[in-house]
Amino acid sequence: MIILYNIFLCFLFIIFIFFLPFILLFSKKRRANILQRLGIINIFLKKKSEKKRIWIHALSFGEVKSAYPLIKALEKNKKDFELIFTASTKTGFDKACNLFLKKKNSMVNQVGYFPFDFLFSLRQICSRIEPDIVLIIETDLWPNFLLYMRKRKIPVFLVNARLSHKSFKKYLWFKNFIGFIFSLFSIVMVQTNKDKIKFKKLGINANKIKVLGNIKFDQSTPEISENHIQLIKKQFKKKTKIFIAGSTHKGEEEILVNCFLKLKNQFNDFSMIIAPRDIKRANQIKKIFFKKKVNSVLITDIEKKSQKKSCYVVIIDIMGILAGLYKVCDIAFIGGSLVKSGGHNPLEPAFFSKPIFFGPYMTDFSLISEMLIKNKGGFMVLDKYELIKKTKDILADKVKANHMGSKAEEIFLSNKGAVKKTVKQIYKWLSD
């Protein structure tokens, strides 16, 4: 199977080379990382000391954020080893630079791009990094990379691993090949016992699977942009009730605009913040609200002071500020859950003790959403009618809202500890 995989990669590379000049010329996003991922440009510095190197890799923006509490824990003993961090996407790379590379006190030694799975790219980049151990956060499985590390006897851990029902069903179609890939990991650190069972069904040795919990529960205080919070407060009335819809996907804004109209009729001081998962959709969302005769404004327009009309809907078109904005809301709705997109992380509003709503499609965060429902810190809403009804109930009952928020925070606080267990496993391997 691995031979067929590499034959496919060869064909892909031929096509890739043909289009490379056009990609470099016309795609700013791809131009930023493609030469580094090929290994043509190599920014990694070789080892200059006998310190061991830990290579941490996260696929994109979301996984980089998930890695933060783990990096923070490892940083405490950085004098004993070096930390190298990579991402696969430009948004992930930019977020990693923003989080981990500080002028005064950087959390990691270097940040770069993860290599493509071509053998020549792997040789170029991996020989420069020379890791003693590799940590893959949640996902991003590349057979040649894992085989390369196995041949060099470099342990690779899959950290904070989970298998959604959708992914598990897909993997079963290629059970032998997927099982082979996962078997190349030295340890698979899963979030729950349910995940352990799924990995075992894929053929992974039970001794390799460790149930350590979810490192997302160990996240520290979200980065709060006081400047953006003040801009929003000035845009809305002082005593307004704020509903945040975070990480929304296509198809959800049509539902939300109808919810806004219904709720605005009953609560004159009702306001809404929408933060789409893809900020490039911000202007499209503005048009959706405009068609329903609802004025909305992009937060970047508020920054430029180009907005003069009074608006009760603010659309976030800046990456990385959503988590901190939950601080100002009265109710948080988790996007990607009213459409089949798997949902998003509900722990960010839970940190600020906010009542949380989400739709029926929370498959990527099924355990956390189940815990929130069971502990009465969150509600599952099946459609726009239920979302309107539940929002009315919470807005009309401050005691109920506060109780629900405190229950959400309780879930957040009572499930910490996965990072400590993960770090213990890493140190154990490094000391052997």
N, C-alpha and C positions, 0 to 999 in steps of 0.2 A: 504493500500500500504506500509506503514512504517513497518507493521508486516512482510510482504513478504521480504522487504529489510533486516530486521534483521535476518530472517531465512537464507537468502542467505549469510549474513555475518558470521553466525555460521558455515555453511558448508565451507566457505572460510577459516575460522580460523582453522578448523580441518586439512584441507589440508596444511595450512600455518605452523602449529605446526610440521607436519610431515617433511616438508622441511627445517624448521628453522636451525637445526644443519649444514646442507649442505650450506645454505646461509651464516651463520656465519663463516664457515670454508673457503669457496671459493670466496665469494663476498666481496671484500674490501669496495666497494661503499655502499653496503647494511649494512655491519657490522658496519659502522660508525654511522648509525642512527636508526637501527631497534629496538634496546633495549630501546632507548630513546622514540621513537614513541609509543612503546607498554606501556610505563609507568613503565617498570621494573627498568630502571635507570632514576632518576629524578634529573635534575641539577638545577631546578628553586628554588630560595630562597623565602621563605614566606615573607609576608609583615611584616616589623618591625616598620612602622610608620603609621600615619593616612592618608598619601598621597594617592590619588586615582591612580589607575593603568590603563593605556591604553595598550591594547594588540593589536599589529599590526601583521598581518599575510600575507605573500606573498608566493605563490606556489613554484616558482623556480627562476633561475637566472634573467630572464627578468622582472618578477614582482618585484623582490627585487630592481633592478635598477629603476623601475618606482616609487617605494616607497620613493626613496631618497629625493626628494624635500619636500614631506609631513613630513618625519622624521625631516628634517632640520628646518621646520617651527615649529613643535611641540617642538623641543629641546629648543627653545628660552624660553619656560616657564616650563622647566623640574624641576625647583625648587618647582613647585606646584603639580607635579605628577610624577609617574614613568612610563617609557616606556619599555615594554617587546616585543621583536621581535621574531617571529618564521618563519621558512621556512619548506617546505615538503621534498625538495631534498638536497643532499649533496652539489651540485653546488650552490644552493640558500643559504644554510647555510654558506658555505665558503665565498660567496660574501657578505653576511650580516655581517659576522665577520670582513671582510676586510674594509667595508664601515663604519660600525657603532661602532665598538669596537676599539677605539684608546687608546694607553697607557696613553697619557696625558689627553685627553678630549674625552671620549666616548659619542656618540650621544644618545645611549640607555643604560638602566641599565643592561639588560640581553638579550642574544640571545640563542635560543634553537630550537628544532624540534617540529613541530605541531603533536599532537597525531593522531594515527589511529582512525577510527570511531567506534571502539569497546567500549562498555560502561565502562568496567573496565579501559581502557586506558584513557578515558575522565575524569573519576573520579579522577584518580591518578594525572594527569597533571593539570587539571583545578582547583582542590582544592588547588594546590600549588600556581598557578598564581593569583587566586582570582581577576579577572579583574573587573573594574567598567564599562568598555566599550570595545568592540572588533571591530577592523577595518579589513575587508578582502579586500585585494587589487586585483581588477579586477575579480578574479575567484577563484575556489577551494571550491566547495559546498559540505558539508557533513551533511546529515539530522540529525543524532544523535547529532552531535555537536551543531547544531542550536536549536534543541529541548531542549538540556541540558541547553543552555543559556536562552532560553525562559522561562523554568520552574523556573529558578533562577532570572528572571526579569532583566537580564543583556542585555542591548541593543547591537545589532550587526549591523554594517553598511557595506554595500557593496560599496566600494570606486572605483571610476574611471571605473564603469561598462560599458560594451558594449556588443552588441550581433551581431556577424557577421551573414551574410545571411545563411551561412552553419549551424551554431549553432542553429539559430532560427528555421530553417526547422526541425532539429533533435528534438528540444525541443517540437515542436508542436505535435509530435507523442506521447509524454508523458505529454501533457499539464496539466492535473490535478495534477500529481505528482510534476512536475517541478514548477507549479504555487504555490503548497503548500510549497515547499522548499523556494522559493523566498519570500513568504508571511511571513516567519519567521524572515526576516530582519526587523529591525526597520525603516531603511531608505535605499533606493537604489539610490546611487548618480551616475547618468549616464552622459555620455560624450556629447550626442547630443539629439535633439528632435526626431530624427529617432529612437534612442535607446529607448526613452521613449515610443514611439508608440508600439514598439515590446514588451516591458515588459508589457504594458497594455494589449496587445493581449494574453499574457500568463496568464492573470487574476490577475495581481498585482494591488492593490489599487492605483489609481492615486495620492492620497495624500502622499503616501510613496515615490514617485519617484521625485527626484530633479535633474534638468539639471544644472550641475555645470561646464561643460567643461572637458578638458583632462589635467590631472596633468603632463603629459609628456612635455607639453609646458613650464612648470615651472622648468625644469631641469637646474641645474647649469653647470658651465664649465666642460666638460668631463675630466676625469682623463687622463692626457697626460704623456705617458712614454717617456721622452726625450731620454733615453738610446736606446730604440727600434727605435725611429725616426732616431737617428744618425746612427744606424746600417744599416737601410734601405737606407739612403742617401749615405752611403759609398758603398753599394752594387750596387746602380744605378749610372748613370752618373749625373753630377751636374745639367744639364739643361734638364733632362728627363721629359717627360710628364707622370704622374702617374694616372692610372685608378685603383680604388679600387672596388672590388666586395665584399660586406659585407654580412655575414650571409647566404652564399650560401647553397643550398640543392642539394642532389643527382640528377643528370640529367642536372644541370646547367653548370657544369665545362666543359662538352663536347661542349657546346655552346660557352663558354668563350675561350677555347683554339683555336677554329676556328676564333673567333673574334680577338684574339691576333695575329694570323698569318696574317690575312688580314690587320690589322692596322699597324703591324710592317713593312710590305712591303711599306707602304706609309709614315709612320713616324718612321724614324730610331731610334729616341730617345724615343720611346714608351715603357713603363714598366707597369707591372700589379702586384697588390697585391690581393691575394685571401684569405679571412677569412671565412672558412666554419662554419656553425652553430654548427656542431659537430666536434670538433678538432680531434677526433679519426680518422676522414676520411682523415686527412692531407696526409698521405703516399699514399693512394689510388689516391688522386688528383695528386700527384707528378707522379704517374704511367700514368695517363691519358695524362699529358703533355709530358712525355717521349715517349709514343707511337707515338706522333705527331712530335717527334724529337725536342722538346722544353725543354731546360734545366730549371729546377726550383729548388728552395731551401727552406727548412723550416727555419723559423726565429730562431728556437732553434739551428740549425746547424750553422747559422751565429754567434750566441752567443758563441758557442763552438769553433769558428774559424776553423771548419772542412770543410768549403766550399772554394775551391780554384778557380774553374771555374767562369767565368763571367756569371751572370744570369740576366734575365730581368723579371723574375717572382718569387715573394716571397710568400710563403704560410704560413699563420699565424696558428701556433699550440699552442698558449698560450691564455688562457681565459682572458677576461677583458680588452684587450688593443685596440680593434678595434675602439671604439668611439674616442679615442685620435689620432689614425692614420689618420682619415679623414682630419686632419689639413694639411697633406702634399700632398693630392691628387689634381688633376686637374678636375677629374670627379668621381662621386660616383654612383655605381650601387647597388640597394637594392636587395639582394638575396631572395629566396623563392617566387619570383614573376613571373618567367618564367615557373615554375612548380606549380602545385596546392597545395601550402603550406601556402597561406594567406599573404605572404610578411612579412616584418619586419619594424622597426621604422625608417622612413626617416628623423627624426628631428636631428639626430646626425650630419650628414653632413651639414644640413641646418644651424646649429649653427656656422659652420665655413665658411658660404657663398659659398658653393660648388654647381655646377650644379648637378642635381640628375636625374637618370634614373631608371625606374622600369618596370617590365613586367605587363601583364594584370591581374595577380592574387594577388591583394593587398587587399583582402577582410577583413583582420584583421586590416588594416589601411586605409580603404576606404575613410573616411572623409579627413584625412591628405593628401592622395595622390590626391584627387579631388581638394583640396585647392591649392596644389602645381601646378597642371596642369592649373587651372583657373588663377593663379597669374603668370604663366610662369616661375616658379621656378623649375619645374620638367617636364619630358617627360615620357609618357608611350610608351614603345616599344613592339611591338607584337611578334617579333621573332628576330633571330640573324641578319638577313639582315637589319632590321630597327635599331637594336642596333649599328651595324657597321656604318650605314649611319649617324645616329645622333651623334655618337662619332666623326666621321670625321668632321662634321660641327662645333662642339664645339671646337675641337682641332685646327682647322684652323682659328677660329675667336675668338681672345682673348677678344674683346669688348663684343661679344655676351655671352661668357662664364662668364665674370664678371657680366654682367647684370642679367643673369640667377641665378647666385649665390646670388646676393644681393636680388633678389626677393624671393628666398628660405628663406633667413635669415629674410626677412620682415614677412613672414608667421609665423616663429618661434616666433618673438618678439611681434607681434600684437595679439597673442592668449593666452598670459599669464593671470593668475588670478584664475585658478581653485583651486589651493592649498589654497589660502586665503579664498575662499568660503567654502571649505571643512573644514578647521580648525574652521571657524565660527560656522558651524553646530555641530562640535564635542564639542566645548566649551559650546554651548547652552545646550546640553544634560547633560554635566557634572555639570553645574551650577544649573540645575533644582532639 
